[in-house]
Amino acid sequence: MRLEAQNLSIGYDKPRLEVVQSVNIKIKNAGLTAVIGINGSGKTTLVKNLAGLLNAQGGNILLYDEPLDSYNIKDIAKKISLVLTKQSLPQHLSVIDFVALGRQPYTNWLGLYEYQDKNHIIKALKQVELYEIKDKACSTLSDGQLQKVLIARAIAQNTPIIILDEPTSHLDMYHKAMVLNLLKDISINHDKSVVFATHEINLALQLCDSVILIKNKQVIQDTPQNLIHSGVLHELFPQDLIKFDEEAQLFKLNRI
Amino acid sequence: MKTLKLSLASILILLFVLMLNISLGSVSIPLKDIVQAIFTGESSTSTWTYIVLDYRLTKAMTAIIVGSGLGVSGLLMQTFFRNPLAGPYVLGLSSGAGLGVALLLMGSGLLGLSISNSLWFSKTAVILASSLGSLMVMIAVLLTSVKIKDSMALLIIGLMFASLTGAVVNLLSYFSASDELQQFVFWSLGSLGDLSWSEVSILGVFWFLGLTLCLFLIKPLDALLIGESYAKSLGVNIKVLQYTTIIATCLLTGSITAFAGPIAFIGLAIPHLMRLILKTNKHIIMLPAVCLSGAVVMLICDSISQLPGFDYTIPINAVTSLLGAPIVIWLILRSRQLNF
C-alpha cells in the first residue's frame, strides 16, 4: 500500500474545527484518484493532510505502511510531491529553474545539480511539452502553460505519489481536459499514484480509476462506476439546479 | 562560462573601485605611494603610509564589509518574508541598536552622568550599547517567532518593534541636552571611518560568520521562493530555516550597525538592483552578486562622501539615500514592478 488513511479525522485547531471524520482511504498502486465534494467540504484539507502539510486531529496516515510522522521531512519529499493551486511566483524565475527545484530532495547541501538531476529536469519538461520555452519566466506564461510547469516540477521530483490541489482551476474546458489527460498519462506510463482535489466531477468520473467523495463530513472511496450506480452522486448537490444523469453518467443542468 | 566572465568582471570592478576609494581624500597621495604602502607597508612619507594603511584602508575595508553584509541581509529578508519591502531593518534590529545608543548617550545625560570624558570609553560604550540593543530585539524576535508561524506577522511585529523603540528614542531626544542629542544624531548618520584595525577585525569575524551561515541558506531559500508549502514538500525544515535566517541577519546587521551606525538603503536596494540586472532569483548567483555589488556601491558612496575639493565629508547615510533612492525609483519605473 503506497498511501493509506486509517480512521483519520481532519480539521483545524484554534478555533477547533472538525472538517471530516473517520476517513479511510487506500491508494494501492499507480492510478488516478480524484477527491470530489462540494465547496468547503474539506477536499484541500484532506489532500494537505495526505501530503503531510497539515497535522491530523486523529487517526493515522501510513506511507508505505509506516506512519507518516515517523518519516523525516526529506524522506517524505522523495515519496510525495505536491502541486498547489496557482500562486504568485518570483518575477524572474524561469521555467527550467522552477522545474529544477523538484530535484532539491536529491541535491547536495548547496543545491548543485548533477548529470542525473539535469536528465530528470529535461525529461519532465519534454513530457509536458514545454522544453522549447524552458528559459521563459514563469510570470509570463498563460494559466494552462503554468499548470503544466507546476506538474513538470512534481514529475522532476520523481516520487511514486503526486498530490495536487485543484490542478484545473483557472483553466478553460480544453485545458482542463488536457491537464487531466496528462495526469492520467503519468499515472499509467510512469507508475505514479496521482491524487487530486477537483471540482471537475464529470471529467473525474470519466478518467479516474478511483474517486474519493466527501459528503456530509463523511468520506467514501470507490471506483467511478460503483459510485455512479450506488446513487450517492444524486444527493451530492441540492437538486434545484443540477442533477446527476445516470444514463449519461454526467451532472447536467436542469431544463427550466 | 558566462558566469565565470561575470564574476571575473565584478571582482575587477571591485578592485578598481577599491583603488579609487583609497586614492581619493583630502590629502592627495600619488597612486605609486598608495600601492607601495599597501604592499610593502612603506611609502615616501610616514604620514602617507599612516593615512593609507590606518585610515583609508580600514575605511575601505569597513565599506566592503558594511555594503556586502547589509546587501546580503536584505536578500535574506526579502526571500524569507517573500516581500520586496523587507530589508535588514524590518526586524527592528537597527531600531534596537538605536535605542541602545540613545539610552546610553541621552539617557546618561538625563541621569546627570557623562560618558564622553574618554573618547575610547565612549566609543566602546556606543558599540556595546548598540550590540545590546540589537541583541535584545533579536531575542524578542526569536521568542515571537517560536509562537508565530506566519512570516508576514513576524514582519509586522518587527515594524512594531521599530515604532516602539523609535518612540522611546523620540522621547529621549525631546528631553535631552543639545550636546547629547548631537552625538546621537552623528551616530545615526552612520560612519565608516572611525574604526581601528582591531575593530575592523572584530566586525570582520561577525561578517564572516554571518556569510558562512548564508551558504547553508542558498538551497532552502531557493525552495522558499515558490512558497512555504512547496518548500516543506521539498524537504525544507521551515523552523530551522527561520532561525538560521534570523541569526544570520542579526550577526550581519547587528554588528554592522554597532560599528558603523544605521546605514540606510543598501540592504533594501542592492538585492533589487541585482535581480533587475541579472534577471534571476537563484540564490547561488544572487548571494555572491549581492555581496560584490553591495561592496562596490558602498565604496562608491564612500568616495562620493569625501569628494576631493571639499574639506568636509558628507554623512554616509545621506549619500546612500540621495544616490540610491532615485536609482531604485528609476529601476521600478522601468520594469513597472518590484518582486522579491
Interface residues (C-beta under 8 A of the other chain):
Chain A: K48 A51 G52 L53 I73 K74 I76 A77 K78 I80 S81 L82 L84 Q87 L89 P90 Q91 H92 L93 S94 D97 F98 L101 G102 Q104 P105 T107 W109 L110 G111 L112 A137 S139 Q157
Chain B: L215 F216 I218 K219 D222 A223 L225 I226 G227 S229 Y230 K232 S233 L234 G235 V236 N237 R275 L278 K279 T280 N281 K282 I284 Q337 N339 F340
